[in-house]
Amino acid sequence: MAPFSPVTATPASIVEALQAAAGHSRQARTSFATGQCVRGTYVPSDRASEITTSRSFTTPSRVLARFSASGGVSGTADTGWPALRGFSFRLGSNGHRSDMLTQSAPVHYARTPDQMLAFIKARIPGPDGRLDAARIAAFAAANPETRHQADYVAANPPAASCAGTIYWGVHSFPATNAEGETRFVKFRINPIGGDAALTDNKAGATSAGLLREDLGRRIAARDVRFSVMALLDRPGDPTMDVTIRWPGEDRREAVRLGTIVITRIEPNATCDGTVFDPANLADGIGHPPDEIFAARSAAYRFALTRRR
């Protein structure tokens, strides 16, 4: 087992490592490669302005979104890289658009870009196509916080349907309200009603065909709806470390900002030709202060350039 060497992560090195770990080509998405593009609408609640002046969240708009699924390189038990569902969506219109990236776990698997790169490199298969289990275990032992995401998913597996999944934004966002007050919030996307079973009852299935079939049936039944929630901070909450949750996060005071209704399937080319950039936020929602947030935006743009 080779020792871990110091690394300095760049957008290129992170994207290349992710593609090597997943066995993806340059033309494929770096992560969450299986997915379905959709369209919908967003209607704000009468409380949205209590949290933010962002017109993305306080005015009605059309929604471009993508549901996705991601699995570990060789399964959660072997890699510590759990299967997740993703929900990326764009609110607002010209001049006040915001892109939100959420997933089915409330924490990220790394605290810094360097730790993220090392985590991924530990999971790149060898020339024989096999993972080095000892290397993965050694990395986890030296970096125990990188197990928090996998531990959460093991205890809280996502619903079988992406339409019945709770999605989380792992970052702490500074939000400024109509009174000029700024506080940190975390986003949680709650499904509204409906059961979580796939049409063929294959729980956890992630193939593109099943994803589209399930979404199509639910959209026809007007059964793909989500509440966009803002969890409110308390003094002393950690805002710099995306591998840990706020204390008592599940019981936090939360304000419903609005409702997303998914209304139709969209050709995947619509989403594949763009990037949901987490740094694209309309005034009223600021950039989180953690290191991972800044790295994600640059990495996504680099990945899109490579795909093109």
N, C-alpha and C positions, 0 to 999 in steps of 0.2 A: 504494500500500500504506500503510495507516494505521499510525502508530507504536504500539508497545505502551505502554499507560498503566498506572500503578500500580493494583493491585487489592487489595481486602480481602475475602477469601473468607468467605462464610457458607454454612450448609447450603442455604439457599434458592437462593443464586446458583449454587452448584455443581450442584444438581439441575436448575435451569432451563437452565443452559448445556448440560448433558449431553442434555437432552431436545431442545434446539434443534439441537445437533450431529447427533443421531441421527434427527431428524424424528419423535420419538415424541410421542404425546398424553399428557395428564396421567394417563390411566387405565393407560397401559402402564408396565412397569418401566423405570426410568431407564437401566439398563445390563444386559447379559446377559439381554435380553428373551426370547430363545428358550430354552426349557428344559423339563425334565420333573421333576416331584415324584415321590419314591420313598420307600419304607420299608425298614428293615432292622434289623440287630442289631449290637451291639458287644460283643466279649469282650476283656477286658484280658489282657496277657501277665503272666508272673510277675515281670517287671522294671519294670513301670509305676511302682511305689512308689519305685524308685531315683531317679526323675526328679521325681515330683510326688505330693502327697497329694490332689490333686483327685479327688473321687469320680466326676466325669465320666469320668475316664480309668482309674480303678482298680477300678471295679465294672461288671458287665455291665449293658447297658441296651438299650432300643429306640432306633432311629435314625430321625429325619426328615431327609431330604436333598433336594437339588435339583441336578441336572446342568444345565449351561447352556452356551450358545455366544454369543460376542460377536465382531462383525467391525468393522473400521474403517469410518469414514463412507463412504469411497470406495475401500477397498482399501489394503493396507499400503504399496505402492509410492508412492502419492500422498499419504497422510496421515501415515505413520509411526505409525499406530495399529493394531497388529497384531491378527489374529484370535486370540482366546484361548478356552479352555474353562474353565469354572468348576465347582467342586464345593463347595457349602455344606452343612454338616451339623450336627445338634444331638444331643449325647450327654447321658446322664444323665436324671434324673427330678426331681420336685418338690424344690426346695431345693438341688439341685446340678447344674443344667443348664449346659452350655457350648455356645456357637455358634462354629463354626470356618468361616472363609471362605478358600478356597484357589483357586488358579488355575494354569494351565499355564505360567507363567513365574515365576521366583524373585524378581523385582524389580517394583516399581511404576514408573509412568511419571512420577512427580513426587515431589519431596522434601518440599514444604510445600503446605498448602492453597492459598496464593496462586499458587504455580507450577502447581498442578493446574488451577485456574480459568483461568489464562492459556493453558495448553496446550489446554484444551477450547475456549476462545473462538477460538483461532487456527484451529480446525477447524469453526466454524459456517459453513455455506454462505451465500453472498450472496443477494440478491434473485432472481438468475437461477438459483439452485439449485447453483451451482458453488463449489468451494473456491478459496481464494486460495493457490495453491501457493507463491508468493513469500513470503507472510506465514508460512506453515508453515515454510519453509526458514529464514527469518530467525529465527524463534523457536528452532528446533533449534540453529542456530549460536550463539545467545546462551545456550542452556541445553542443553549437550551431554549432560548426565546424563539428559535426558528421552528420549534415543535408546536407552538401555541395554535397555529391555524389548523394543523392536522388533528390536534387533540380536540378542537372545537367541532370539526366536521365529523369526527368519529362519534362524538356524543350527540351531535345534532345534524344528522345527514339531511341533505336537501330533499324537498318533496320530489316525487317522481316527475311531476310536470313543472316546467319552467313558469307556467302561469300561476302555480300555487306556492311558489317559493318566496321566502323573505330574503330581501337583498339589502346589503349594507355598504355604505361608504366607509372605508377604513380610516379616512383622514379627519382631522379636526379643522373645520372651516370657520374663519372669522366672518360673522354675518352682522351687517349694520342695518338697523331698522329705521322706521320713519321718524323716530325721535332722536336719531343720531347716536344711539347706543350700540356698541359693538360687543358681541360675545361669541364664544365658540359654539358651534353646533356640529352634530354628526347626523348624516342622513340614513334613514332606514325606509325601505320601500316595502310596504305591507300589501299582500294580495287581499282583495276584497271578495269574499264569498267563493263558492265553487269548491269542488273536491279536487284532490291532487293526483288522482289516478290517471295514468295514460290510457288511451282508448284500447290498447291491446293488453293492458295490465302488466306490462314489462317494467316494473319499477326500476328507475334509475337508467333506463335505456337512453342513449345519447346520440343515436344515429341521426343524420340530417333528415332522413325520411320520416322517422317517428316524431322528431321535433316539429317538423312542418305539419304533419297530420294532426297532432294533438293541438297545435296552435290554431290550425284552420277550423277544427271542430268547435273550439272554444270561442273563437272570434265570431263564427256564425251564430253562436248562442249568446253573443254579447257578454261573454264570461271572462274577459281578460281585462281586469281593472285593478288599479293599485292606488293606495294612499301614499303620498310623498310626505314623510314625517321628518321633523327636525327635533333631534334630542338635544336638550339644553344642558350646558356645562354647569359645573360647580367649582368653587375655588379649589385649586390644587390639582385639577384634572390633568393627566399627562397629555400633552398636545404634540410632542416631538417624537414619540415612539409608537409606530403603527403596528407593533407586534403585541401590544397590550391594550386591554379595554379600559374604559372609564369605570371606576368603582360603581357597582350596582347599576350598570348600564341598562340591563333589561327592565329595570323598574324606574327608569328616569322619566321625569316630566317630558312630554313630547307634544309638539304642536303640529297639526296637520296643515301643511302648506297648500296642498291641492290634490287633485285626482287625475291620474293618467288612465285613459281608456284606449286600448289597442283595437283598431277598427279594420285593419286589413293586412294581408301578407304583401310584402314588397319584394321585388326581385333582389336577390343578394348582391347583384352588381351595384345597386344603389349605395349600399353600405360599404362594399369593398372598394369603391372608388374614393372614399373619404376616410377620415380618421376621427374618432371621438377623442378629442384632445382635452385631458383634464384641466389644462391651464386656460381653456376657453371658458371664462366665467364673466357674466355681465356684472357691472357695478352693483355693489350691495352684498356680494359674496366674494371674499378675498381668497388668496392662495394660502393653503395650509403651510405651516412653518417647517414640517418635517422634510428630511432629505429625500425620501422616496418619491414624494410628490413631484418635485422638480425633475427628478430623473425619469419619471414615467412619461412626461410630455415629450422630452427629447427622444426617448427610445421609440415611442409610437410613431413620431414623424420619420425617424430614420427607417423604421420597419416599412412604412408606407412607401417611401422612396425606393426601397429594395424590391417591393412587390411590383411596382410599376416598371 
